[in-house]
Amino acid sequence: MKLRMDKTLQFWVDAACEHIKADHPNLTKAQLEAHTLREYESRGNSMRCLNKRGRVTWKATPRFLDMLADAERDALDDLNDSP
């Protein structure tokens, strides 16, 4: 079963799966994605919703998007402050 996600969440889930796949060599990519989405949901970084066709899809929460925007601003500030 393909898990439907918005582009931002898909990027971060893929990154997390790459990071943890060495620890879980027997799991498929879909299982790693499901595990990661459950973790993100429990932390408040993702949420389930229904798309126009009534299928379950996953989206990044506004809180997660704000956290990413803050991290980007901090990184840009650090870049601009370096000599």
Backbone as numpy.savetxt, mean C-alpha at the origin, in Angstrom:
# Nx Ny Nz CAx CAy CAz Cx Cy Cz
-7.73 -15.26 -7.47 -8.58 -14.08 -7.47 -7.69 -12.83 -7.47
-7.92 -11.96 -8.41 -7.13 -10.73 -8.52 -7.66 -9.71 -7.53
-6.76 -9.14 -6.77 -7.13 -8.09 -5.83 -7.08 -6.75 -6.54
-8.17 -6.01 -6.49 -8.24 -4.71 -7.16 -7.81 -3.63 -6.17
-6.86 -2.79 -6.62 -6.35 -1.72 -5.77 -6.15 -0.45 -6.59
-6.22 0.70 -5.91 -5.87 1.93 -6.62 -4.35 1.96 -6.84
-3.90 2.83 -7.72 -2.50 2.81 -8.15 -1.53 3.09 -7.00
-1.87 4.02 -6.13 -0.98 4.35 -5.02 -0.82 3.16 -4.09
-1.93 2.55 -3.75 -1.87 1.40 -2.85 -1.16 0.23 -3.51
-1.39 0.01 -4.79 -0.73 -1.08 -5.51 0.79 -0.92 -5.46
1.27 0.31 -5.64 2.70 0.58 -5.58 3.28 0.17 -4.23
2.65 0.61 -3.14 3.17 0.35 -1.80 3.00 -1.10 -1.40
1.94 -1.75 -1.83 1.75 -3.18 -1.55 2.83 -3.98 -2.28
3.09 -3.64 -3.54 4.14 -4.33 -4.29 5.50 -4.18 -3.59
5.79 -2.97 -3.14 7.06 -2.73 -2.44 7.14 -3.55 -1.16
6.07 -3.60 -0.41 6.05 -4.37 0.84 6.19 -5.86 0.55
5.54 -6.34 -0.50 5.64 -7.76 -0.86 7.06 -8.13 -1.24
7.73 -7.27 -1.99 9.13 -7.52 -2.35 10.00 -7.60 -1.10
9.68 -6.77 -0.13 10.47 -6.72 1.10 10.28 -7.99 1.94
9.07 -8.54 1.98 8.80 -9.68 2.88 8.82 -11.04 2.18
8.94 -11.07 0.85 8.83 -12.36 0.17 9.97 -13.31 0.53
11.13 -12.83 0.89 12.23 -13.70 1.30 11.91 -14.42 2.62
11.12 -13.78 3.47 10.73 -14.38 4.75 9.63 -15.43 4.59
8.90 -15.37 3.46 7.77 -16.28 3.22 7.88 -16.89 1.82
8.87 -17.76 1.61 9.11 -18.29 0.26 8.00 -19.18 -0.29
7.17 -19.74 0.57 6.12 -20.66 0.12 4.82 -19.96 -0.27
4.72 -18.66 -0.06 3.49 -17.94 -0.38 3.51 -17.40 -1.80
2.35 -17.41 -2.43 2.22 -16.84 -3.78 2.13 -15.32 -3.67
2.25 -14.67 -4.81 2.15 -13.20 -4.82 0.79 -12.75 -4.31
-0.27 -13.45 -4.71 -1.63 -13.10 -4.25 -1.75 -13.25 -2.74
-1.14 -14.28 -2.18 -1.17 -14.47 -0.73 -0.38 -13.38 -0.01
0.76 -13.01 -0.57 1.55 -11.93 0.02 0.78 -10.61 -0.04
0.11 -10.35 -1.17 -0.69 -9.13 -1.29 -1.83 -9.12 -0.28
-2.52 -10.25 -0.13 -3.63 -10.33 0.82 -3.13 -10.10 2.25
-2.00 -10.69 2.58 -1.40 -10.51 3.91 -1.07 -9.03 4.14
-0.45 -8.41 3.15 -0.06 -7.01 3.25 -1.29 -6.11 3.37
-2.32 -6.39 2.58 -3.54 -5.57 2.66 -4.20 -5.70 4.03
-4.19 -6.89 4.61 -4.76 -7.06 5.96 -3.98 -6.22 6.97
-2.64 -6.23 6.84 -1.82 -5.42 7.75 -2.11 -3.93 7.55
-2.16 -3.50 6.30 -2.44 -2.09 6.01 -3.81 -1.69 6.54
-4.79 -2.57 6.38 -6.14 -2.26 6.86 -6.16 -2.15 8.39
-5.45 -3.05 9.06 -5.44 -3.00 10.53 -4.74 -1.74 11.05
-3.79 -1.21 10.25 -3.10 0.03 10.64 -3.84 1.29 10.19
-4.89 1.11 9.40 -5.65 2.27 8.93 -5.09 2.88 7.66
-4.26 2.13 6.93 -3.66 2.65 5.71 -4.43 2.26 4.45
-5.32 1.27 4.55 -6.14 0.88 3.40 -7.56 0.61 3.86
-8.46 0.67 2.90 -9.86 0.40 3.21 -10.50 -0.33 2.03
-11.48 -1.16 2.34 -12.22 -1.86 1.30 -13.42 -1.02 0.91
-13.76 -1.07 -0.36 -14.96 -0.41 -0.83 -15.46 -1.15 -2.07
-16.59 -0.75 -2.58 -17.15 -1.37 -3.77 -16.95 -0.46 -4.96
-16.58 -1.04 -6.11 -16.45 -0.24 -7.32 -17.81 -0.13 -8.01
-17.83 0.45 -9.19 -19.10 0.66 -9.89 -19.81 -0.64 -10.24
-19.05 -1.71 -10.38 -19.62 -3.02 -10.71 -20.01 -3.82 -9.47
-19.82 -3.25 -8.31 -20.16 -3.93 -7.07 -19.10 -4.91 -6.60
-17.90 -4.80 -7.13 -16.80 -5.67 -6.73 -15.97 -4.99 -5.64
-15.43 -5.81 -4.76 -14.60 -5.26 -3.68 -13.29 -4.75 -4.28
-12.92 -3.56 -3.87 -11.64 -2.96 -4.26 -11.01 -2.33 -3.03
-9.73 -2.13 -3.09 -8.98 -1.56 -1.97 -8.47 -0.19 -2.37
-8.53 0.73 -1.41 -8.05 2.09 -1.65 -7.17 2.52 -0.49
-6.23 3.40 -0.80 -5.43 4.02 0.26 -6.34 4.99 1.02
-6.21 5.00 2.33 -7.03 5.91 3.14 -6.49 7.33 3.03
-7.34 8.32 3.30 -6.85 9.70 3.30 -5.69 9.89 4.29
-5.74 9.19 5.40 -4.67 9.28 6.40 -3.34 8.79 5.81
-3.38 7.68 5.07 -2.17 7.14 4.45 -1.65 8.11 3.38
-2.55 8.67 2.59 -2.14 9.63 1.56 -1.51 10.87 2.19
-2.06 11.33 3.32 -1.48 12.47 4.03 -0.08 12.13 4.56
0.06 10.91 5.08 1.35 10.48 5.60 2.39 10.44 4.47
2.00 9.94 3.31 2.91 9.91 2.16 3.28 11.32 1.70
2.30 12.22 1.69 2.57 13.60 1.29 3.53 14.27 2.27
3.35 14.02 3.57 4.26 14.57 4.58 5.67 14.03 4.39
5.79 12.74 4.12 7.11 12.15 3.91 7.78 12.74 2.67
6.99 12.99 1.64 7.55 13.60 0.43 8.04 15.02 0.70
7.24 15.80 1.44 7.66 17.16 1.80 8.93 17.15 2.63
9.02 16.23 3.59 10.22 16.13 4.42 11.44 15.79 3.57
11.27 14.87 2.63 12.38 14.47 1.78 12.83 15.65 0.90
11.88 16.40 0.37 12.22 17.56 -0.44 12.92 18.63 0.38
12.43 18.84 1.61 13.08 19.81 2.51 14.52 19.39 2.80
14.72 18.10 3.06 16.07 17.60 3.33 16.97 17.79 2.12
16.43 17.57 0.95 17.19 17.73 -0.28 17.59 19.19 -0.49
16.65 20.09 -0.21 16.92 21.52 -0.40 17.86 22.08 0.66
17.90 21.46 1.84 18.77 21.94 2.92 20.19 21.42 2.81
20.43 20.41 1.99 21.78 19.86 1.88 22.65 20.80 1.05
23.95 20.86 1.36 24.85 21.81 0.67 25.10 21.46 -0.76
